[in-house]
Amino acid sequence: MADTIRGWLHARPLMNGLALALGCFVLVAPVTAATAYHQDASITLYLVLLAVSCVPLLVLHRWPVGVVATTVVIGVVEYAVIPVAGPPPVAVGVALYAVASRTDRRTAWRTGIWAAVALTTASVITSPGVEDLPQNLGLIAWTFLSVAIGDAVRSRRELLASVMERAERAERTREEEARRRVTEERMRIARELHDVVAHHITLVNAQAGVAHHLMRTDPEHAYQALERIRDTSRAALDELRATVGLLRYSGDQAAPREPAPGLAGLDDLLDSFRHSGLSVALERTGTPVELPQITDLTAYRIIQEALTNTHKHAGAVTAHVRLDFGTDTLRLTIEDDGRKPADGTRGRPGGPAGQGAVTGTTGTAGGAGIGTGTGTGHGMIGMHERARAVGGTLAAGHRPGGGFRVDAELPLPTDTGRKVCRP
């Protein structure tokens, strides 16, 4: 009920001012009448002066400082008309409270000091006796108390507003962070699914073509191709099951426990390409070290995607994979000797056959210089994103003499106690 009345008055400022003026008069009138009766003064005159001092409160919502000035002037006139001590000017206190609660602290205290000086001076001039000194000094306390209460209310209101604003901002930030994490996880799962599906389907397609070609002329080799199709499809299902399991399970205890692919399985990966008709050579330089799991997976997926693109778009060529373990970076180079068609393109996604050349630039180890290019294939985009995710760089493009080349640099652990792996 009280909140309803307060809201109704807040929506009607003039009615709010009228209620404030009437309330001030009704509450103070008994004290004023008792004071006049005690001092053998005119009760009517006291009440009239009180009513006049309350009238400016009608427009307090529009001109709070002006109302303070008006009520102070009326108070000074009261002291001149009634030279005896009376009740404190309540209208002045109400106006000062409104100024302090609605304006800044500096304006409030300046207004309060000015009102205290004016009222105290008028009171001292009209009642200079020592017996009136407590009454005169009480005017200072009255005005300052009104300002202090109003300032405290304003400060509390601002504090609550600040707390609410911070809480809302924290809630928005939390929601944005949650959306960002969901987006990153979705992109990671999409990259994993693309790498698994693109690689295995490409191999299955190549092996199926071989089986179809040899079915009548060389059934034995066709049977071997069908076996490889069976093995490849089984591997694809296993990897898909492990990847999709990340979406199905939320707890670590129930999550699938299959190890993520890494360079330890590189030989098996290259063998799968060799069985599908792609000649792949592997070269390792430097001293192999144990890689972080995310870097190990990234290196594996980049090699897998690059060779898948070679097999898909360049046909039966020779590919070369080189791993160079440096002091602080692992450099991956995947290139092939595919020949350019007559139009000068390679048949990569984005070009006439699906992929144009993607030229990249090598940036800092922090990943700021991730290569960019014209290729729009999901595989090429995924390789760039994977390299950037581990703080590395990737560049890809046509070789001057024909073929395609992918270069990636991935940061290695810098701690002196890293483990050395024997190839």
Steps between C-alpha positions, in 0.01 A plus 500: 500500500775742596692421181186560295444841658868590459495402132179696441648813658830458314312494171322828595762749620249778579291269716819381666592861582152569634516191722844607625386854583183382675690233691761750616228743618292233674799351685651830614178695570446347849856582607469852359167560675640370830805724468283807431274418794800452732647835397164685518527579127236490226434140405335613177805703397730205570281266296472746211878540485538121512253460214682763294834320555347172380355642177833494305519124559234463228767554231788331682527236224578766238716758679649347817772764544252779431262356759784498754570865430128589528449314828816659646370846407164418660685379810696824522172695472352286780789591729442866421123478560522274806810594699445222752646151460279260306523149356770433239405575138379158395437605138867599469607157628270321254629707209864443599436126522354504147801692365749264663319186379459621141814700422870445548671522838680827427180684407316356801758613756545841343125552516488373859782729616336799334164421664661449843689829481189694391268353764753518784589860419134604491432315826800656676401848385139466612580306819848606617457386859719233657192302596415466128849373406403127506205576273723693260769230488232236461417647160847399377451144621150492347613604152811280499303199624253539214783514246677201657188283492428591139861437401494159670181403317650608167823307568306187591289530186811537284665206675200277437486611137872427461461155655206421274691622194802287589278198558329548163835548327638187667193307388540624142871416507426153633246437226737630232781280634269199498398571140865544401597168657209324330603648164862396546399148599266473204776613263742251655255213460427611142871496418538152648201366309618658176850357534374152581230488233700667221804279554326165524237566232775605259687177564184289473415669170847435360506138615149442364615631163794262506277206592254585224779527244662169599191296579498317165865511402669440836254371764776439754609864508137610490435283807794669677356842413167394649677393817663843523158659452372291790796597723479868403126517565548330837768754594269780389220366719733469799621860464149629443380314809777654710436850364122490533544359850637837604156645434308219664681487834543792737693335785865402475437155651246407233691657212650274235853390583640444150830687457497797265693454174858626500835469327542157658247377245657687207640186339157336497352817351756507220449129434129560450582755231754269340241222480268740316761568231674815631878476526607665827854547629572591862805686627580588862772741604606630837441336836137394553353604834179417681236745381205640692185310410341794316817564297536130423140483376542822300809370320325171419186670366696749285695217335180299457309788342787603271544145368123459463490813283795370298333164441166658419613779266840399363446133427781244494802715579788478740460676834773582746451554874780654705509548878773731625535513880679823585592645836168675550284416197380198306497575130269294279537497124258309278551540127432311180617511141157523344511669163309814420225476239523711189311786662767528767283386792530189708138401548490592866172597671411850399653477152354348186506155655400613840800663672717789403846565629524604860801710571585571860743707695699385797452705814627489855483200726202661666291427197445858390629431153286207405506467125202624309406437143229455245411139579158453652503123549410384851813285513732793431313718748522222758878471458542873556276490807683203647839664457376825653339317794840370619681830434653395171492611138406344170560594137384319188527558127618376161861401445682687222570181308157348549327330785384631835674568828382542858736639766409511868700604804377385840664612827674237714527491880783725619565328834839335530353183645296403195514137401685385189313247285681241293360466149 
